[in-house]
């Protein structure tokens, strides 16, 4: 008895779906291996403060298996090794170095002389960090003084401060972005007050390497010269950052971004062939996870909470705007993670009714 055409098509469809799943699973394993192998090279922090959130992580049956504090957070001059090249050359940015010229990588990373985000002056000192998103929940919050009382304050993208100091504070220790989000923020939020990137004696800049242009822009910024190639050719980085010393600039490690994605934010968007190449954690998520892996205590302000629909998209919106969801991020998954970390006393998430 010959199988019907319908059954044959169904069988072929099932086989094809299994094939796609196996390909995706293989890629996940390869991504996981890249940061697991690099993790072996790192030493655990031996100067942990008694107040460290890592104590709460160890008490939690799930999170203690997720958190790997030995994954390198930043790239620097010693990151470009043969082993690292072999692990990252097959993974496209932001998860690797695929398609990036080795010469550009080597010359850029050679300019970054420090592997730490900040100096820990005394081993037992408790470093408290605030990560400030741009969510509308902060408008009228009067959290400015609380935010500024932290040792370090992280901000990102369209971080408007003028006129909102009482709600969001004034201190900016770290400003995080990709070259793409920085340029778009200066255009999209210009009329809302974001006319320049935060600058102060203490402000440092964290590049998220989503593309070759981030490496090229970073090198030009450190060297104080115009961008000489690529999409940003002729651009003058000092118009964004001023003339800054090399230690003012930091660069997230692709292995860290891969680890954050696959351990904490492995969204269904990674499975969909239409969104897989677009998806990555949001800038806010990467800054919050950076703080979680470098600071002792972390507070999150202006991030997605369950009642996000009660607030405008941004705290600086001149008219009320609903939050928009795009295919390149999974903000709702991120929001669930922040709530769970808050419930487990790993972070303090600012919430309001």
Secondary structure as UniProt FT lines:
FT   HELIX           5..40
FT   TURN            50..51
FT   HELIX           54..59
FT   TURN            61..62
FT   HELIX           63..66
FT   TURN            69..70
FT   TURN            77..78
FT   HELIX           82..88
FT   TURN            89..90
FT   TURN            93..94
FT   HELIX           102..109
FT   TURN            110..111
FT   TURN            123..124
FT   STRAND          128..132
FT   HELIX           136..138
FT   TURN            139..140
FT   HELIX           144..148
FT   STRAND          152..156
FT   TURN            162..163
FT   HELIX           165..168
FT   STRAND          174..177
FT   HELIX           179..188
FT   HELIX           190..192
FT   STRAND          204..207
FT   HELIX           212..223
FT   TURN            231..234
FT   HELIX           238..241
FT   HELIX           246..248
FT   STRAND          249..252
FT   HELIX           254..264
FT   HELIX           268..270
FT   TURN            273..278
FT   HELIX           283..292
FT   TURN            293..294
FT   STRAND          297..301
FT   TURN            306..307
FT   HELIX           308..310
FT   TURN            315..316
FT   TURN            327..328
FT   HELIX           331..343
FT   TURN            344..345
FT   STRAND          348..349
//
